[in-house]
Amino acid sequence: MFEFFLTIVGDRKLSK
């Protein structure tokens, strides 16, 4: 569950 959140947050930060 935590990994999923980290993946989304990381992807969003990388996209920014």
Secondary structure, DSSP 4 states (H G I P E B T S, - for coil): -HHHHHHHHHHHHHH-
